[in-house]
Amino acid sequence: MKTTHQFKSISEFHNYSNLPKPEHPLISLVDYSKVNYPTDSDTIKWVQDFYSIGLKRNVSEKFNYGQQEYDFDEGIFSFVAPQQILTIEINQNIQVNASGWLLLIHPDFLWNTPLAKSIKNYDFFGYAVNEALFLSEKEENIIIELLKNIQREYQSNIDKFSQNIIISQIELLLNYAERYYERQFITRKISNHQILIKLERILNNYFNNNETLINGIPTVTQIANDLNLSPNYLSSILKIISGHSTQQHIQNKLIEKAKEKLSTTELSVSEIAYELGFEYPASFSKLFKNKTNISPIAFRQSFN
């Protein structure tokens, strides 16, 4: 069993990676070419108490982030939030000149700023985005300049403006990352539309094979697992290509099946509700009216 290291501070990570002590206890920009992980093991596993934003290239290690493996043969942008498990597989037989930057931010640095709360809204933190973010040379230069701005500010004499200036640079960096992810989703429309096709097939299977009657309405997590994607990543893609979240797709398919049963069978509204996985018919009627502006009974009567 491999030991899982716990880095409670940025200083502990610096020490483990054979780096000099950080210049600031709560924020640090690391030159990734100087990171030197211990070589007594081919696998390193850790949990950290701080955020890390990495821009790396030409790295021989394989990074397993949650259930997803990242290959850093090309320049790649990555995001890790506190308390997430990161596993690194080191190939001792490959020697490369790794490069890039690693921005480490302790949550205490964000304390009493709007970013302390809003940072959790970025889907690419957590196991949210199941896809590596690749940057163009122009995009990479923009990010590097922002990282350097952050470093210059915490290296200068700290005053009452320092935290706000650094926070604004971090926010700008995160907003650029959000833009670049959306650009990447759009430029991969063909593969993303394949996901939409698979989603339609999975939902049809749920509602046509009476699975909903047995197991209840499928959840976003179940659908995402069926597609081998994380829930947030799936919803991000679907919002880009269809304008609807995964939950909305599930509900739209449910209403479609409800309309079919209301117009082609003599089942009561309650029976239809149970067949579609609802525990309470009133919940079904409420959703149906919210989605169609008409009650199930009124919809059925419109066919008589």
N, C-alpha and C positions, 0 to 999 in steps of 0.2 A: 504494500500500500504506500503510495507516494505521499509525502508530507505536504499538506496545504499550508503555505506560508500566509501569515496575516500581517499586512502592512497597515498599521494604524496611522502612520504619519508619512509625509513625503520624505522626511529624513531617513526613515527606515528603508524606503525603496532606494534612495540614493546609496545608502550603505551597502545594501544587498547587490546593487548593480555596479559596485566599485566606482562610484561617482564621487566627486567632491561634495562637501556639505552644501545643501541648498542655501542660496543667498537670502531667501525669504522662507519662513517656516510654513506658509500656507499656499504658496504658488511658486512654480518652478518651470522654466523652459529648459528641457534637456536636449543636448546635441546627441542624436541617437547613435552616431558613429562612435561615441565614447562609452556607450553602454556595454558592460562586460559582465554578463550573467555567469554565475559559478558553473564550472564545467564538470562537476563531479556527478552529474546526472544528465540523461538525455531527455528528461521530461521535467518541467517545472510547473507547479500549480500554485496559484495564489489568489487571495481575496484582498482587495484594497479598500480603505475607508475614504477614498478621494476620487474625483473625476480624472480621467486622462483622455486627452485628444491627441491622436498620433497621426503624423504625416510621414510615412516611411517608404523607402524603396530599396530594392536590391538586398532583401533580408532573406537569409537561408532558412530561418525558423518557420515552422508551421504554427499558427496561432489558432487555438480552438476557443472560440468565444461563445459560451453557452453550448449549443449543439452545432454551431456553425464553424467550419474551418476556413480560415483566411490564408491565402497564399500571397506573400508580399514580393513576388518576383517583379511586379510593376509598382509604380507609385500608388499609394492607397491611403485613404482617409479613414480613420477608425475612431470609435467613441466607446468608452467604458465608464459606467457609473459606479458609485460606491456599492460594495457588497456583491459584486458580480464575480463569478469564477472565471479566471483566465488560465488556460493551459498552453504552455509553449513546448513544442517538440523540437529539440535541437539536433541538427545533423552534424555530428562531429567530423564527418569526412568532407564537408563542403566549407571552404573558406572564401568569403565574399566581403566586399567593402560596403557594409550597410551604411545607410545615410538617412537623414531626415530629422524630424523634431518630435518631441513628446512634451505636451503641455499638461502639467499636473496641477489640479485645483482642489484644495481642501474645501468642503462645504462651509467651514467656519469663515472662509474668506468672503463668501457670498452673504453671510449673515446680515440681516437688516437692510437688504437691497431687494428690489423686485425680482432680480434674477434667481434668488434663493428659491422662489416658488416656480417661476416660469421655466427654469431649466428642465424641470420634470416634464414639460409639455413637448419637448423635442423628441420625436419618435425614434431618432437614430441612437439615443441613449437606451440602455436596457437591451434586451434581446430583440429589439423592435425591428430593426432593418436586417433582413436576411441576406442582404446583397452588399458586397463591398462597393465603396464609392471611389471611382477612379476619376482623377482630375486631369484636365488638359494642362499644358505648360503655363498658359496664362492664368488659369484658376489656381494652380499651385503657387505661382509667384504672389498672387493676391493674399493667399493664406499665410505664406511665409512672412510677408511684410507685416501682417497683423500680429503674428506670433512675436516678431522682433520688436514691434511697438510695445507689446505687453512686457517683454523682457527689459527694454530700455526704461520703462516707467518704474518697475519695481527695483531696478538697479540704481535709480537716481535717489536723491534725498526724498524720503517719504514725508508727505505733508497731507493736509486735510483734503486735497483734491485727488490724491494718488488712487485711492480705492475706486472712486467713481470713474476716473479715466480708464483704469484697467477693466472695470466691469463693462464699460461701454465698448471696449475693444473685443471683449469676449462675446458680448451680445452680437456685435457685427460679424464676428467669425461664425457664430452659430447660424445666423441668418443666411450667410453665404452658403454654409453647408446645406441648409434646407433648400436653397435655390438649386444647388448643384445636384442634390438627390432628385429633385423634381425634373431637372433637365435630363438626368440619366434615365428616369422612368419613361420620359417622353421619347427619347432616342431609341428605346428598346420596345417600341410599341408592338412589334410582331410577337415577341416572346411573351409580352404582357397580355396580349389578346388571347394567347393560348391558355393563360391562366383563367381568363374570363370564360372560355369555352369549357375548360375542365370544371370550373365552378358550377356552370349551368348543368353539366352532366351529374355532378355530385348531388346538387339540390333536387334534381329530377328523381334520382335514385332514392333519396330520403322520403320524398313525398309520394312517390308512385309505388313503393314497396311496403307501405304501411309501417315503416320504421318509426315515424312520428307517433303512431298510435302506441307503440311498444315503449319507445325510449323518450318521448317528448320532443319538443321542437329542438332541432339541432342548434347548438351554440356556435358563436364565432370561433371559439377555441377548437371545437370539433371539426369545423369546416377547414380551418387553417391547418390542423394536423393532417387532415385527409390530403391536403395539397402540399404537405411537407414545408409549410411556411409558418412564420410567426404571425400571431393575430394582427399586431400593429402594422407589420410590413404588408400583409395582404390588404388591409383596409387602405393603406397609403396608395398602393397600386390601383385598387379599384376606384378610389376617389379621382385619380388622375385620368383613367381611361373611360370611366362611366359616370362620374359625379356622385356615385353612391357608395356608402360604406358597406362592409360585409353584412352588418346587421340589417341594413336597408335591403340588400339583395335577398336575404333570407325572408324578410317580411313581404317583399314584393312577390316572391315565389309562393309564399303561403297564401296571400290574397288571390293570386292567380288560381291556385287549386281550390280555394274556397268558392270563388265565382263559378268554377267548373261544377263543383258539387251542388251548389245552390240552384244552378240552372238546368242540370241534367239528371238530378236524383230527387227522390222524395224524402230523403233523410231530414230529420228535424235540425234546427240550428244547433241544438245541444249536441246531437250525434255528430254533426260535422265538426264542431269544436273539439270533441274528444278524439275524433279520427285525425285531426290536424295537430294533436299533441297538447291541447290546452287542458289544464286541470279544471278550470272554471269557465263555463260558457260565457259568462259576463265579460271576461277578459278578451275572449275572441271577438265578441260583438263590439267592444270598445275599440279594439285595434282596427277592425274592419271599417267602422265608421270614420275613424281618424284618417284612414288611408283613402277612402272612397267618397266621404261626405254623405254616405247613405247607410242605413242599417242593413244587416243581412236579410231581414224579413222584407224590407222595402225593395231591396235588390231582386229578391226572388219574385215578388209580386209584379215587378216590371216585365217579367217574362210571361205572365199569365194574361 
